[in-house]
Amino acid sequence: ADVMRDVRTIPFLRFEDNESHSDGLFSFRFGDEVHGTVHGDREHPFIARNLRAWETRYAIRPNIQFFLLDGLRIENATFGIYHPDYDAHVYRDLVFRNISAEPLNGGHDEQSVPYGDFTYDRLSLENCRLGRDPLIQLTTVGPKPGIAGHFRGVTHQNCQSREGGVVDFGGGPTTKRIDNPINYYFHGSPTRGILTHVVSVKIPGVAKDATYRDIDEWTGPEARAATINGLRFPELLSPIDDLPPATFITSIEHDGPRRIVRGVAHDNGEIRSVSVNGQFAEITAQYAGVADWMITIGSPADGRYRAESMDVEGNAELRPHRVSQRP
């Protein structure tokens, strides 16, 4: 039976290897202003891979729930990740070069706060010369208790902030709210092999707790840090591929009593096999889930051709392509 579904909850089939440059506003923007309206789930997040942005103002604005960004290169931008609505966000393999204002914007205004946990894994900052903002800007509080942000594999080279240091708080609520503080954990930085907990000095008791301290040239004026143990880097998403591929017959050529059948198959992963009338075709080329294929078979007596494919995860096509041609 047909099922009604909000299209804003259907993740990308494939969004990767895209490039944007010379933009006056956003290079990439995902979602909308109302948090939670555009979302996937833990096993079906919105996934973007291997993006590039340069000579731009805002490189990326992710206002989306359940989001995986795997690979991002930014060069010559004012802002890197801007106004993020963190909520089950996973960022991996990021390289930011020559960011002039905020490489990571922890919050934009009173309404822009993390709504859920997020992680950064392998974040490289290079040649970023900033004013008062830190390299990594954090938000002090959230809309609910227990929210955490985790960072691992953070490196910075030839970067400078006049006031903010590497890690500090800014953006988000500017009121005197102190409820629902967000916990930040830096795995292996600033000291290799050490887990560092970062909180805002505005949270009651932090300034009086001797275990929380400034770290020279790393914490900004509002940030305090302490060494802790026993906390693992979390896995917020578990993407699975349960989508079937799709196959199309593009041509059928006569070769005496034989027929040369060509077509295309597409999948969000990789095509394992294509068959026509039960016989395996040759995959002649495949890139980013798009496979060209061909097969030479005898002319079917009824003139009917049925093409179908299977992906590497074992998902079989649900609606094979059927073409009828006079024998």
ZIZIJO-V264052 format. One record per residue. RES is the residue in three letters. PHI is phi in degrees with one decimal (NA if undefined). PSI is psi in whole degrees, -180 to 180 (none if undefined). Layout:
# ZIZIJO-V264052
RES,PHI,PSI  RES,PHI,PSI
This chain:
# ZIZIJO-V264052
ALA,NA,147  ASP,-69.8,142  VAL,-120.4,129  MET,-74.4,132  ARG,-145.3,136  ASP,-66.6,123  VAL,-62.7,-20  ARG,-74.0,-6  THR,-108.1,12  ILE,-102.9,109  PRO,-63.4,166  PHE,-57.2,141  LEU,-69.6,-45  ARG,-163.6,128  PHE,-141.9,98  GLU,-156.5,161  ASP,56.0,39  ASN,-103.8,148  GLU,-132.5,141  SER,-138.3,139  HIS,-151.6,162  SER,58.8,40  ASP,-96.7,140  GLY,-82.4,-15  LEU,-130.6,-102  PHE,-103.2,138  SER,-81.1,-48  PHE,-135.5,132  ARG,-134.6,128  PHE,-120.4,134  GLY,92.5,-160  ASP,-145.6,-173  GLU,-72.4,-24  VAL,-93.8,115  HIS,-63.3,137  GLY,90.4,-10  THR,-74.3,-32  VAL,-108.5,115  HIS,-160.8,156  GLY,-108.9,-139  ASP,-147.5,-177  ARG,-58.1,-39  GLU,-90.7,-15  HIS,-132.4,66  PRO,-77.1,164  PHE,-73.0,128  ILE,-121.1,130  ALA,-125.6,135  ARG,-130.3,143  ASN,52.5,59  LEU,-94.3,153  ARG,-135.7,136  ALA,-140.9,135  TRP,-152.3,156  GLU,49.8,60  THR,-140.0,168  ARG,-91.5,-67  TYR,-105.3,113  ALA,-69.1,-46  ILE,-153.3,138  ARG,-126.4,106  PRO,-100.8,99  ASN,-109.3,75  ILE,-153.1,153  GLN,-110.0,137  PHE,62.6,86  PHE,-137.8,132  LEU,-121.3,119  LEU,-112.3,108  ASP,-113.7,90  GLY,103.1,109  LEU,-147.1,129  ARG,-120.0,122  ILE,-123.3,136  GLU,-142.5,131  ASN,59.8,73  ALA,-138.6,158  THR,-79.9,-46  PHE,-125.5,144  GLY,-89.1,-96  ILE,-91.2,114  TYR,-115.7,135  HIS,54.3,47  PRO,-75.8,135  ASP,-95.1,80  TYR,-59.8,131  ASP,-171.0,99  ALA,57.2,51  HIS,-101.4,136  VAL,-126.8,123  TYR,-117.8,128  ARG,-135.9,141  ASP,59.0,69  LEU,-114.3,137  VAL,-129.8,119  PHE,-115.7,124  ARG,-124.0,136  ASN,56.9,55  ILE,-92.7,131  SER,-99.8,-17  ALA,-122.2,-72  GLU,-138.0,106  PRO,-61.7,-46  LEU,-124.0,116  ASN,-96.3,110  GLY,-73.7,-12  GLY,179.0,152  HIS,-106.2,-40  ASP,-156.1,-166  GLU,-60.5,-30  GLN,-93.1,-13  SER,-92.9,101  VAL,-139.8,160  PRO,-63.8,133  TYR,-99.3,-11  GLY,-165.0,-178  ASP,-68.8,157  PHE,-152.6,159  THR,-137.4,147  TYR,-122.0,128  ASP,-130.9,117  ARG,69.2,79  LEU,-117.2,118  SER,-114.1,126  LEU,-115.4,126  GLU,-134.8,134  ASN,55.1,40  CYS,-97.9,115  ARG,-112.7,107  LEU,-111.6,170  GLY,-94.1,-107  ARG,-86.8,-12  ASP,-88.3,151  PRO,-79.9,168  LEU,-65.5,-41  ILE,-120.3,110  GLN,-97.5,129  LEU,-112.5,157  THR,-105.2,137  THR,-69.8,-49  VAL,-129.3,164  GLY,-129.6,-179  PRO,-81.5,-8  LYS,-150.1,160  PRO,-75.3,158  GLY,86.1,8  ILE,-77.4,140  ALA,-139.2,148  GLY,-120.4,134  HIS,-118.8,137  PHE,-125.3,136  ARG,-143.5,142  GLY,69.7,38  VAL,-85.9,127  THR,-132.1,150  HIS,-143.0,140  GLN,-138.6,129  ASN,55.7,42  CYS,-113.3,154  GLN,-152.8,137  SER,-128.1,127  ARG,-65.0,-32  GLU,-127.9,-32  GLY,-86.9,-13  GLY,68.7,-159  VAL,-83.0,-45  VAL,-126.3,127  ASP,-161.3,174  PHE,-101.0,149  GLY,175.5,166  GLY,70.0,-177  GLY,65.0,-158  PRO,-60.1,130  THR,-105.6,9  THR,-80.5,-173  LYS,-93.5,21  ARG,-60.6,140  ILE,-131.5,6  ASP,-79.2,154  ASN,53.2,57  PRO,-63.7,144  ILE,-93.6,135  ASN,-96.2,136  TYR,-121.1,136  TYR,-127.1,127  PHE,-111.4,111  HIS,-89.4,108  GLY,86.1,10  SER,-146.3,145  PRO,-78.3,-5  THR,-116.3,128  ARG,-58.2,135  GLY,81.0,0  ILE,-113.4,138  LEU,-96.9,121  THR,-113.2,127  HIS,-97.7,128  VAL,-119.3,131  VAL,-138.5,167  SER,-84.7,143  VAL,-66.7,-15  LYS,-74.2,-16  ILE,-74.4,129  PRO,-53.2,134  GLY,91.6,-20  VAL,-65.3,-47  ALA,-62.1,-26  LYS,-93.8,-5  ASP,-90.4,115  ALA,-67.1,-18  THR,-74.6,-19  TYR,-99.2,128  ARG,-144.9,169  ASP,-76.6,147  ILE,-117.8,116  ASP,-54.1,129  GLU,65.4,15  TRP,-125.6,-54  THR,-84.7,144  GLY,-85.1,-175  PRO,-59.5,-31  GLU,-97.4,-12  ALA,-91.8,143  ARG,-131.2,149  ALA,-134.3,148  ALA,-142.6,149  THR,-84.0,131  ILE,-131.3,175  ASN,-135.4,165  GLY,80.9,19  LEU,-121.1,124  ARG,-89.8,157  PHE,-70.9,123  PRO,-81.0,158  GLU,-109.1,103  LEU,-83.0,-25  LEU,-126.7,149  SER,-134.1,72  PRO,-61.9,137  ILE,-126.0,157  ASP,-110.2,104  ASP,-122.6,20  LEU,-93.4,134  PRO,-78.0,155  PRO,-78.5,174  ALA,-131.1,141  THR,-126.8,144  PHE,-135.7,133  ILE,-86.0,123  THR,-101.9,-24  SER,-160.0,151  ILE,-132.3,115  GLU,-109.5,143  HIS,-82.4,135  ASP,-137.3,74  GLY,65.0,-129  PRO,-79.2,-5  ARG,-98.9,163  ARG,-129.9,131  ILE,-98.5,114  VAL,-108.9,128  ARG,-123.5,157  GLY,-172.4,-171  VAL,-133.9,142  ALA,-125.4,147  HIS,-136.4,144  ASP,-153.1,159  ASN,-77.8,-8  GLY,-117.3,-114  GLU,-136.5,142  ILE,-78.9,129  ARG,-89.9,-46  SER,-152.3,154  VAL,-131.8,139  SER,-133.2,149  VAL,-125.8,122  ASN,50.9,39  GLY,84.0,0  GLN,-110.2,136  PHE,-71.8,134  ALA,-91.7,166  GLU,-92.1,128  ILE,-85.1,110  THR,-86.7,-23  ALA,-161.7,149  GLN,-152.6,131  TYR,-149.6,132  ALA,51.0,42  GLY,82.0,1  VAL,-106.2,119  ALA,-117.5,129  ASP,-89.3,140  TRP,-143.1,162  MET,-153.5,157  ILE,-155.6,146  THR,-111.5,120  ILE,-134.3,165  GLY,-69.8,152  SER,-66.1,120  PRO,-65.8,142  ALA,-61.0,-33  ASP,-93.0,-1  GLY,72.1,18  ARG,-106.0,136  TYR,-123.1,134  ARG,-127.2,116  ALA,-113.4,136  GLU,-151.0,160  SER,-138.0,170  MET,-137.7,142  ASP,-94.0,175  VAL,-68.3,-18  GLU,-85.9,-2  GLY,89.2,10  ASN,-79.6,121  ALA,-93.6,147  GLU,-60.8,136  LEU,-88.9,-30  ARG,-129.9,84  PRO,-57.2,153  HIS,-83.4,129  ARG,-117.7,133  VAL,-133.1,136  SER,-110.9,134  GLN,-141.5,138  ARG,-58.7,129  PRO,-58.7,none
